Structures are given as structure tokens and as C-alpha cells.
Amino acid sequence: MSQVFSEETHRNLLARIPHCTGREVSDWLRAVDEGPSLFRFEEKVSWLRSEHNLAYGHAKAIIHEYDLRRAARKLL
């Protein structure tokens, strides 16, 4: 998992995603979870961009959040 943004930038992007996309972050995380089994960060970002027409920054923020939450689940 790579750190793609500062923590503040990441949180700001996540906060803007519902307004910009019309969907909640939880909906996007579910879409990634139910999407194709891609392994590389950039492959997931590219899939979100092409499949759902997302801006690059929003797609990166969603995948980064997905990876953070997946890592947190593994620690439990």
C-alpha cells in the first residue's frame, strides 16, 4: 500500500467525493470490493476511472481508503 496523499489532503478528497460523484464513499468502497480482483494500486485506480468515469484524484483517494480499511481489518 502506498501513501498517495498527506492525511489532510486524503480526508479533504474523501469529504468531497459525495458532492462530486453523487455517491457516498461507502458505495465506492463496496464497488471496489465487488469489482474485478486487481492487485496493483494503479490497476484499481485505472479500473475506477474507466468503469465509473471518476477523476484521477478521487479514484486514488477511494483506493487508498479501501487499502487502509482492508489493512485495519487484517489487524483485528
N, C-alpha and C positions, 0 to 999 in steps of 0.2 A: 504494500500500500504506500503510495507516495503522498506527501503533503503538497497540495497544489496551491493553496491559498493560506494567508495568515488566518488565524482563528476568527478575527473580526470580519475580514472580507468574506469568509465562508458563511458565517452567520447572517451577514447582510444579504448575500446572494440567496440563501435559503428563505429568508423573510420575504424577498421579492418574487420568488417563484410562483406562488399562488396568484398574485396580481398579474404577472406577465404571461402565465400559461393557462390560467383558469382552472388549474388542478392543484390540489394540496400536495405537499411534499410526500406525505404518506402514500398517496396514489401513485406517485412516480416511483417510490421505493418498491411498491408492490409490482409495478410494471417491470422494473429491472429484475426482481425476483422471479417473475413468471416468464421473462424473456428468454432468449437463447443463452445457452451455457457458454459464455465467453470468459476467458481467463484474464486477459490483459486489460489494464485500466483504459487505455486508449481505444481498444476494441469496443468496450462497453460505451464509452463516450460517443464513438462514431455510430454505434447502433442507435442510441437515443436520438442523435442528431438526424440521422437519415430516416428512421422509422417514425419519429414524432415531431420532426422539424423544430427541434429546440436550438436555442443559441448555444454556442460553444461553452461559455462560462456557466450557464445554467446546467448543461449536461455534466460538466466536470464537477460542479457542486453536488449534484444528485448522486453521482457515482462515488464521490469522496464520502458523502454521508452514508451511503449504502455500505461501503467498506468499513467505516468507523463502527457502524451498528453491528455488522457481521462479526467484527473482531471483538466487540464487547460481549456478544452472545457466547463466543468461544471461551471467554474468561469465566463465565458463570458455571 
